[in-house]
Amino acid sequence: MTVTSYTQYVRDLKAAIDQVRRQPSMFESATIQLAICRNGFSYESTDLLQQRCLASSYRIGPIQGDTWKQDDGTASREEIEHFFQLPEIYAYSDRVLALDQSPLRNAHWDATIGLVDVVVTGRGRLAKKQRMLFIGFTDVVHAEFSLAVDDALMVHDHRPGSRFFEWTEEGHQSPNEEKRQPTEPLPAARPKRRWARLGFTWRSAFPGRNRRSDPA
């Protein structure tokens, strides 16, 4: 199977996010959560749209520590924009959870990791959602090396899984959901704990991480 390139998907995803931010009146509600990891730091942002009012928050901190701080958005937005413009972008499948192989265990100093979790409801439309864990590179050489190492963990033929998934309507199962192997069960979902307080800690999506930084 072929490793799926998500470069264009990410460009389109950024356009969808920008539309919510520029024209909130066109939507009934939206929750946009992003976490970008590069060079040992994580940059997190949350956009919450309710009753046509959009509220945004940002925070930054080291991946291996608990010293997080609020950000005025300057540093976080810069890193987020950098990620969305990378020329080589791919994605991790559910296997990265089942095999306890967090990409943060071995820091990708030559890559950017990005978790993008979006739920959007247009006016008079059903809610749509997507949650993907991406890895982006500045050039083909670094991309090919990393893909060779992590091939078994990557999305092939647009089949990310059930925990990570492309755009789908709320309540519908992804048509490309991977079949789970009984010898590699996925960890139990912890959505309320993992995404609580808006200032979410995405590292808790991976088994074996330090739980002290998880939201209560």
Secondary structure, DSSP 8 states (H G I E B T S, - for coil): --B---HHHHHHHHHHHHHHHH-GGGEEEEEEEEEEEETTEEEEEEEEEETTEEEEEEEEEETTS---EE--SHHHHHHHHHHHT-SEEEEE-THHHHTT--TTSS--TTSEEEEEEEEEEETTS-EEEEEEEEEEESSHHHHHHHHHHHGGGB-BTT---SSSEEEEETT---TT-----TTS------HHHHTTTSS--GGGGSTTS-GGGS--
